Amino acid sequence: MPHAAPAGPTELTFLGHQSWHIRSGDSAVLVDPILTRAFGAGAVDFPIWPPRTVDHEAMPAPDAVVLTHEHLDHLHFASLDLLDRSVPIHTGTTLPAAVVDALSALGFTVHRHDHLTPILIGGLEMYLFPAGARTLFWESRVVQPVVRAAGSDRDMFIGVDADVSDLYLEQVHAGQMPAPYLAIVSNNTQSVPFGALGADVNLLPGLDRPRTRTTGIQALHTLLIDYLEPLDGVGEVALCGNGFTAPRSPHGPFLYADHRALAGHANALQHLFRVHGPRPGDQLLLPARGPIATDTAGWVSLDATAEQAGLDALDAFTTNPWPVDPAPVGPMLDPDAWMVAERLVYGELPRLARHLIATRTGALACSLHDYLTGPLDGQRLVLRLLAPPGEPGRILSFAWDITGPAFVPVGTTSRGEAMARYPFGIELFYQDLVALFTGHVQIWDIIGGSYQGWHVGERLDSPVYALFAVYGEHQRPDLAARCYAESLARLDPTTASIR
């Protein structure tokens, strides 16, 4: 027997970054819960921005968790560990098996669903649609929840980290599902101030300029105009994402992370829909009819002092930028482990050399024939490993030779000379590479915290995205499993057996 429409509005509480608590009547669901002050799957923490505390004991207890995908800002074992193990976890059909194994080791039951299967959770009905076909490969496993209160025709679409699902659009355009009244859109610009380290910073002279960084106007156009164009009929939009500070970031939060301010500008500049920019603890109250109202949750507390300190740091950096030197994010290597670390690194280089060929970096590298100094030989990229064990001031250099393909040792030059010789360059701390192979960090930790590099071509030709392709959870579930095991061992040493 179908549920009657609830007497009150559906209540969406924003928990920070991309975490939501959704309640209709007595039924509640958590979407990608980050309930602690920071997240991280390995040894690196990413503090939530703006800083807040979630009182999970005062929070209305969830009847279920929806996990949209495996990335560390959505999958957080320490937050899940705060929940009763009787709470089921719902996810899509392509979530890596290593994640399910880890969740099972933590004591949860995981249910996979295709996009045609309604998930009934008390007074809530949900569908999990796969990411759109144009979604970039590292987000291809994302599912996008569509939520409605049972008996209601006002859908909520949560557009997590991916292009709008083609299968969802087909159903909306065919009239099989209504266009969503509320669309929740993820702002993933992660734009850093000029002079700061960032994943998209290109060290080649002249290619990293203030105008090459994403601006707030570009972010709003991408999120609200380009992204939502196929979803004609959306009445209201909520912005989320960009809600953390990266490790080793003296500038504090990302630019354009103030969604309340962005929403105000968006409402002044367009007439298509009403835009909300919730802060942690803000609630959107979706009634059966009429516009969304707002409230606040008493069980989420903002840390005004820490937030002001972060804003002051951002203001100080943008007013008077200074050079930011990278620092390793992985743990320092114990001298007793140096020999093992060397075997790990040298054992991995042949594999990395082969897999780079299949990336956009590899495709462009193979198509180049001339560079700054004239005709190119087979060496197209240099890997510079900083601070090898026992030699903190040294750099080990390896050239990627596409005729092998193989990495071959080469003499280390200055960075400028290397940029003139090789059209692509990767600089990593030796201990971070070892930490990746041993499960202490993930590739996202390194790119967001200590990586530097250069490249010719377009943004997606960068070695950054090649490293995502080679070492992401979708490609290296073995490395992900090691990282999950380490995370679980910190919670309960008995779970380390999933290694």
N, C-alpha and C positions, 0 to 999 in steps of 0.2 A: 504494500500500500504506500503510495507516494507521501512524502512529508508535506504538510501544509506550510505555506510561506510563513516565516517567523514574524511575530508581532513587531519586533524592534528592528533597527537597521543592522546590517552586517558591519562588524567592527574590525577594521584593519589597523593594527598597531605596528608602527615602524620601530624596529629594534636597532637600526644602524646598518650602514653599508647596503646590503641587499637582503637582510633578514626581516621576516614579517611574521606576526602572530595574527591569525584570522579567526574570528569567532562569529558564529551565528547561533543565537539562543544559547543552549548549553553545550554546543559542539565547538571545538577549537582545533586548529591545525597550525603547526610551525613550519615555515618554509625556510630552508637553509639556515638553521639557527646558529647564530654566534651569540652566546649568552654571557661570555666572559669579557674582560676588558680588552682582550687582543685575540687574534687568531694566528694560526700557523701549524703546519703539519710536521715540521722538523724542529730544529733547534732555534729558529728565528721567529720572533714575534712581530706581528703587524698590529699596532694599537688601532682600535676603532676611532674614527673621527666623525663628529665631535666626541670627545671622551664622555662615557656614560657608564652607569652600573645598572644591570638588570637584576632585580630581585626575583630569581626564578622560583622561589618558594611562594611568593605572593602572586606571581603570574598565574592566570587561569590555566589549569593543567591541560596540556594538549592531549587530544585523543589520537593524534597521528602526527608524523613528521613527513614532509615532502622534501626529498633531496633531488635537486635539479641536475647536478653533475658533481664531478670529483675534485674540482679545483679547490685550493686550500682556503679561499675566502668564502666557500660554500659548505665544505665538508670539514667539520671541526670536532674531533673526538672528545676533547675536554668539555665542550658544550653538551654534546650528546650524553656524556657520562653523568650529567646532572639530572637526566630524565629517568623515569621509571622504565624498566626494561620491557614492560608489557605494552609500551607504546609502539605500534608498528611503524616501519619506515617504508614509504612508497617512492618508487623511482621508475625510470624508463627502462627500455629493453636493452640498451647498449652501455649501461654503466659498467666500468671495468670490473671483472670478477674479483680482482684484488681488493676493491673497495668493499664488496659484499662479504668477502672472507673476513676482512677486518671488523666490519660491523657485527658480523655473527660472533666473532671472538669477543666483542664487547658485550654480547648478550642480547642483541636485537634481532628481530625477525624482519627480513627485507622482502618486499613484494614488488615484482616488476609488472609494468602495465604498458600495453600498446595504446595508441591514440584513440582507438575506438571504444575502449573500455572505461565506463564511468566508475569513479571511485567514490563510494558513498561513505561518508564519515558523519554519522548522526544527521544533523540538519544541514550539512554541506555536501555539495556534489562537485567533483573535480575531474578534469581530463588533463592528461599529460601529452602535449604535442611535441614531436621532434623538431629540432632546429631547421630553419630554412636551408635550402640547397646551397645558397651562396655564402653560408656561414664559413668563416675561416676555420681551417682544419682543427686547430687546438680547442675550439669550442663546439665541435661537431656532435658531441655526445649530449649536449644540453637538451633538457626537456623544458617546455614552457607551459606552466600551469594555467588552465582556465578554470575559474572558480565561480560558483553561484550558490546562493542560499537555496535550499530545496524549495521548489514551488515558485521560484522567482525567475524572471526573464532578463534580469540585469546581471550580465556576466562581467567578471573581472579577468583581464588578460595580464599575466605577469611575463613580460618580454625579457627573460633572463639572457644576457650575454650572447645573443645570437640574432640573426635575421629572423623576421617573423616567419613562423612555420608555414610552408606552402600548403601542407595538408589542412591546417587550420583555416587558411585563407580560402581554400577550395570549399570547405564546409560553410564558411560565412557567405561567400559569394553565391553558393547554391541554395542558400536559405535553410540549410540544415542546422545551423547554429546562428544565434543573433550576433550582430556586431557588438563588441564589448562596450559597455557604458564607461567603464574605467579601464585605462591602460596604464600599467606600471612599467616605466622605461628605465633601463640601466644606463647611467652616465659612466662610461669607462674611459674618459679622456686621459686621466692620470697625467695631466700636463704639469710639468715642473717649471719653476722660474728659470729664465735664461741664466746660464752659468752653473746650474745645479746638474747633478747626475740624473739621467733618465734613460729608459730603455731605448727610446728613439733618438737619442743624441748621436749625431754622426760626427766623429772627430775630424773628418777631412776638412781642411781649411775652407771657410766660406760656406759650408753646407749646414752649419748649426748657427742660425741667426734668430733673433726674436721673432721675426715674421715666419719662420719655419715651425714654430711651436703652435699648437692648437690654441685658438682663442675661444672665449666664452660665446661669441656670436656664432662661430663655426659649430661649437658643441650644441647649442640650442637648435640651429638649423638641422643638423644631422639627426638629433634625437626627436624633434617634434615635427619636422616637415618631411625629411627623407624617410625616416624610419616608419612613421605612422601613415604615410601616403596610401598604402594599400588597405588600411583599416578605416575606410570611410564610415562615419557614424559614431566615432568615439566622442563621448560627451565631456569626459574629464580625464586628466593625466596626472600621474604622480611620478616625480623624479626620485631615483635612488642611485646608489653606487658611488664610486670615488670616496668612499667613507672609511679610509684608513690612512695612516701615515707609513711611509716606507722606511725600512731600517736605514740608518746612517743618513738621514735627511735633515740637515740643520735648518732647512727652510720651513719645517713643520708640515702643514697639510698641503695637498695639491692645490693648484689654482682651480677655480671654478668648482669647488666642492661645497659651496654654500648654496644648497638647493632652494632655500627660502628666497634668497636674493635672485637666483636664476628664474624661479617661478614668477616673481614679481615683474621682472623684465619681460618674460615670455607673455604674461597676460597683458602687458602694455603694448606689445608689438604684434599680436595676432588675435584673431577673433574666431578661430576654428573650435577651440575648446578651452576649458578652464584648467589651469595648471597649478598643481600643489607641489610644494617643496618641503616635505615633512622633515623634522628633526627627530632624533631618537626620543621615543615616548609619545610623539604625536599620534593621534588616532584619526583615521578617516572613517566617517560613519555613513555608509551607503544605504539609503532608505529604499523602500519598494518603489517610490515615486519621488520626484523632486531632486534637487541638487545635493551633493555631499556636504555634510556638516563636519565640524572638527571638534576634537576634545583632546585630553591628555590622559595618559595612564599613570597612576600613582606608583606603579612598581618599576618604572624606569626613571633614573635620576641622572641629570646632566651634571658634569663636573665643570662648573663655570671657571674655576681658577685654572685648571689644566687647559681648558679651551682658550682662555685669554693668553696664556703663555704660548700656545701654538700659533695664535694669530699674531702675537708680537714677533715671534720668530720669522713668520712669513713676511711681515711688514719690514723687518730689519733687513732681510735678505733681498727683497725686491727693491728696497730703497738704495742699498749699497751692496751689491753682490760681491762675493769673494770666491776664489777658486776652491772647489770641493775635491779633495783627494779621496779616492775610494779606499775602503778598508775591507778586509775579508769578513764574510758573514759566517763562515764555518768555523768550527773549533780548531784551536792550534794543535798541530800534530805532536804527539809524544815521541821523543827520540827513539823509543823502543819500536815504534810503528813506522819509522821512515822507510825501511826496506819493503814492507808490505805496501805502503803507499806508492812507492815507485813502481812496483809490479802492477798495481791497479792502473796507474796512469799509462804506463807504456803498453800494458795489455789492451787498453781501451782505444788507443790511437788508431790502430788498423780498422777497427769497426767504425769509428767516427769518420775516417777518411772515405770509407765506402758509402756510408749513409748520407754524407753531405752531397754526393753526386745527385741524389734524387730530390733535392730541395731547390727552391727558387734561387738561392745563392749559387748552388751548383750549376743550374741551368745557365744562369748569366755568366758565371765564371768560365764555363766551357765555350760560350759564344764570343768571348772577348779575344781579340788578336793583338791589339795595341793598347798601351797604357802610357803613362807620363814619360817614361824613358825610352819608348819605342816598342818594337815587337816583343810580345810576351813569350816566355818559354812555358813549360808545363806547370810552373809554380804560380798559383793565383791567389793564395791566402796565406797569411802567417798567423799562427797561434802562439801568443806570448804568455807564458806561465810565470806569474810574478811570485817572488819570494819562495823559492823551493826550500825544502827542509834543510835547516842548518846554514842557509845562505840568504838571509832576509833582503840583502841589497841586490841580488842577482835576478836575471830574467832568462828563462829557458825559452828558446825560439824553435819552432817547427814549421816548416813550409809545407803546405798542402799541394802535392803534385798530382794533377788530375790524370797524368798518364799511368799512374799506378792502379787505382788511386792509393796514395800513401802519404803519411806525414814523415818528413825527413828532417833530421836535426840541421839547423843552419846557425851561423853566427848571429849573435844579437847585436843590433844596431840601435841608434836612437829611434824614438817613435817616428820622428819626421822622416828619417831615411827609410824606415819600414813602410810608411804611407806612400812614399814616392816609388817604392819598388813593387808593392803588392796592392791590387785594387780592393782587397778585403783584408780586414784584420780583426782578431779576437784577442782581448786581454782579459785573463782570468787569474785569480789567485790560485796557486797550486793547491793550497789547503781547501779551497772551496770546491775544486774539482774532485778531490778525494772525498770530501764530505758528501758530494752528490752520489758517488759510487757506494758509499757506506750507509746511506740512508739518513744522514744527519740533516740534510737540506734537500730541497727540490730545486729544479731548474728555475722556477719562478722566484725563489729566494735570491738566487745569484743574480739574475737579470735585474731584479728590482733593487738590489743592494750594492753590488760591487762590480758588475760587468762594465767594460768599456769596449768600444770598437768603431770601425769605420767600414764604409762600403760605397761602391758606385751604384747607380741605378735608382730604383724607387724604394719607398719605405719597406715594402714586404720582401725586397731583395736582401735586406739586412741579415747578417749572421744571427741576430737575435732570434728571428723566426725560424732559421735553420736549426738552431739549438732547441727551440720549442718542438720542432718536428722530430728531432733525434731523441730527445730526452723527456718529452712529455709523458704523462701517465698512459696515454693511448698507445704509445710506441714502446715504452719501457715499464711495463707493469711490475717487473722484477724490482726495479729501483723504487717504485712507488710502494711496493709491499714492504721493503726494508724500512722506508720512512714511516709507514703506518705502524709497523711493529715497534719502532722506537717510540712513537707517540703513545701507543697503548702501554708499553712498558713503563712509561713515566706515570701513567694512571694506576696500573696494577702490574707488577712484575710477572705475574702468572700468565699474562696474555702474550708475552714475548714468544711463545711457542709458534705463532703463526709465521715466523720467519721461514 
